[in-house]
Amino acid sequence: MLFFWAALIQSRWAELSAMEWSVDWRRALIALAVFCLYFLGQGVGWAALARAISNGFPFGRGLGVWLISMPARYVPGNVWHIVARIDLARRSKVPPEAVLVSSALADMLLVLSAACLGSLWLPFWAGSSWVSVSIVFCLLCLAGVQPPVLSFFLRLASKLLHRPMPLFNLGYRPLAALFMWYIVVNVLSGAAFVLLVESTGQPVGDLWPVLASAYCLAFAIGYVSFLTPSGIGVREAALTAMMGLYMPLSTAVVLSLLARLFSVGGEALAVIILGIPLAGRRSQSKDSGI
């Protein structure tokens, strides 16, 4: 995948080097900060789920566990962040099953909400006749967070993994509220991407909803690809293909790669600001016998 991107950039290097880029560092830093809030929002969602499922997992500790574990997803295999999360949560006497269930639910809600927002890109691309398709898809996403539907998949996972799953006692209202929370979280990611595009001097104008929803859809595609760690390469390819309809392909390539860099930077910032301090506080509490 990296070889593909290197070859693509090399093939269009003459066009890229001829382009005039102007960087608005204020907007770029704001975009980085919004990406940071986006990752913190994801952590808040998982911490709330883990607390509800494990009956008392401290919220702050859960947020710290999520933040510290997430960088491990860049390791090939796409499971190491879950392994790290299970190990960290076990120190707080949270059973592995609760971590698995809360992680699965959080990922599902995150991807469904991103796909829901991403479906709004279809009418911009294929015309107003696709509005009804987007509305139906959003309603199906809401139906997907019904407790009976989720319970079915959890029972199926329990049989496949041969492990007992914790009692799933969340009603539709808290699940719908969490779904809407992840909608807000993904709106932040789309806004961060639009700010990043604007920071490079590219005209956005009325395209901002197109770019925001395209980024959300590309994220959902990359997340479920399972081909590369954290969808690296797949997300950028999808985003480039969609943005290439509205701007030169070389510009779309650069912006998709910049989006990955700023996304990783926002995640690192979230880990530094809250993840490491929360992990340090947990270690101090353990050492003191609290």
N, C-alpha and C positions, 0 to 999 in steps of 0.2 A: 504494500500500500504506500509506504514512504517512497519507494522507487517510482511508483506511478506519479505521485505528486511532484517529485523532483524532475521527472521527464516532462511533465506538463508545463512546469514553470520554465524549464530550459527552452522548450519549443516556442514559448511566447515571451522570451526574455527581451527581445528587441522591442516588442510592443509595450512591455512593462517598464523598461528603462526610459522609453520616450514619454511616458505619462508624467504629468505634473501633480505631485502629491503635496498637500499642505496640511499640517497636523495642528489641530486645535487641542492643546494639551489639557485645557480645562475640561472640555467635553470628554476627552479620553480618560481622565482621572475619575470623572463622574461615572462614566461607563464601567470602569473597574470597580468603583464602590457599589454600583447597582448589581453587578455580578456577584460581589461579596454578599450583599443582602439576599440575593437569590439562593445562594448555597446555605446561608443561615436559615432561610425560610424552609428549605428542605429538611434541615436538621430539626427545626421546631416541629415539623409534621411527624417525623419519625419518633421523636421524644414523647410527643403526646400519645401516639399509638402504643409505644412500648409501655408507657405508664399505665394506660388503660388496660392493656392485655396482661401485664405482669402484676397488676394490683399493688402499685406503690413504688415503682422504679422512680427515683427522684428525677424531676424534669431536667434540672441543670446537669446532672450526671449523665443522663441520657443524651443530651445535646453534645456534651463533651465526647462521649463514646462514638457518636455518629461522626463528628468532625474528624476525630483522630483516625477512624477506620477508613474513611472514604478515599484517601490517596492510594490505598492498597488496590483499588480497582484498576489502576493503570498497569498492574502486573498481569501478564497473560494468564488467562484462565477465567477471568470475570467472576471469581468466587472468593478471592482472598479478602476483600473488604468485609464480606459476611463472616468469614472465619475469624478475622481480627475483631469484629464486633461481638461475636459470641464469646471470645476469650476475655475481652474487656468487660462485658456485661456480667460474665460469670463471677468476677471478683466482687460484684455487687449482689451476688446470689440471685441473679436473674436466669431462669432455665433457658437452655439453648432453643427449646421449642418456641418460647415467647419471642426470642430474637428473630427466629426464622419467620414466624407468622407476621410480626410487625414489619419486618423488612420486605416481605412479599407484598403486603398490603400497601406499604408506602410506595414501593416501586410501581405497583399497578395504578394507584391513584395519580402518581406523578406522570406516568406515560399516558394514561387515559386523558388527563386534563391537558397535557401538551398536544395530544392528537386532536382533542376537541377544539382547541384554539387553532391548531394547524389546519383543520378542515375549513376554516374560514378563508383560507387562501384559495380554495378551489373556485369560488365565484369570481375572484379577481382574475383568475387564469382562464377559466372556461366559460365565463359569462354568468349573467344573473339567473339562468335556468338551474344553476347548481346550488342556489341558495337553499332550496328545499332539501337537497341532499345533505348539506351541512347541518341544517336544523335536525333532520332525522338522526344523523350520526351523533350529535350532541345529546339527543334524548336517549339513544342507545347507551351512551357512556354513563348517563345518570342511572339508567336501568341496571347497568353492570355493577353498581355499588350497592345493590340491594343485599341485605344480610343473607337471604337464602342462596343467592348466587355465589357469594363469597364463601359461605359455609360449605357448599358443594365442592368447590375447588380445594378448600382446606382439607376436607375429608379425603379427597382424592390424593392430595399431597401426603397426607398421613399414611395412607396405604402404600404409596410408592416408596416412601422413605422408611417405612416400618417403624415409625416413631409416634408416640401419642402427642397430639396437639393440645395446647391449652384451650380451655373453654372460651369460645368466641361469643361474647355477650354484648357486642356493640350493636346498637339499633341503627335504623336508617338515618335518623336525624344527625347523630354525630358523624356518621360516615359521609353524609351529604355535606356537612359542614367542613369536614376534612377535604373533600373533593373541591369545594369552593376555595378552600385555603390554597390548595395546589394550583388552582386556576390563577389566583393572585400571584403565587410564586412564579408561575410560567409567564405571566404578564411582565413581571420584573425582568426575566431573561430576554423577552422580546424587546422591552424598552432599552435594556442595556445594549443590545445589538444595534438598534436604531441610533442610539447615541454614539456608538463606535463608528458607524458608517458616516454620520455627520461630522465626527471629529477628523475624518480623513479628507474632508472638503468635498465629498460626493453629494450631489443634489438629491435630497430625499423628497421634499415637498409632500404631495398627496400619496406617495408610495409607502409612508411609514406603517400603515396597517398591513400592507402586503409583506414588507420586510419582517415585521414582528411575527406574523403568523407563519411565514416561511421558515423562520428560525425555529419556532416551536415544532413545526412538522419535521424539520430536519433532525431535531433533537430526538423526537419519538422514533424516527426511522433508525437513527444511530443506536439508540438504547436497546432496541429489540433485535439488532443485527447479530449479536453474539459472535461476530467474526473477529473483532479486534477489541482490545481493552478500552472500555468507555466509549466504544463506537468511533475510535480515532480513524479518520479517513472516510468512513461511511457517512458520518454526519456532514463532513465537509463536501463530499461529492454530491449529496442530496441538496445541500444549500447552494452550491455552485450552480447546479442544474436549474434550480428555481430562480435564482437571482440573474442567471444568464439570459432570462427572457426579458429583463428590464434594463440591463446594462451590458457593456462589453464583457466577454467571458474572462478576459485577463483581470479585469477589475473584480469580478465575482470571485475568482480564485484567491486573490490577495485578501479580500475581505473575509472569506470563509476561514482562511488560515489565521488571520488576525483575531477572529472571533474565538477560535480555539485557544490562542495564547492568552487573551484577556479572560476567558472563562477559567483557565487553569490558574491565572494570576488571582482572580477573585476568590477561587477556592483556597489557594494558599493563604491569602489574606484572612479569610474566615478562620482557618486553622490556627494561624498565628494569634489573631485577636482573641478568640474564645476557646478553641480546641485545646491548645497547649496549657493556658491558665487553668481551665477546668480539669484537665488531666492532672496537673500539678497539685491542685487542691484536693483531688481524690487521693493522690498518693500520700499527701501530708495527713489527711484524715485517717488513712489506713495505718500509717506509721505511729500515730498518736493513740491508736486504739479506739477512735471514734466510730 
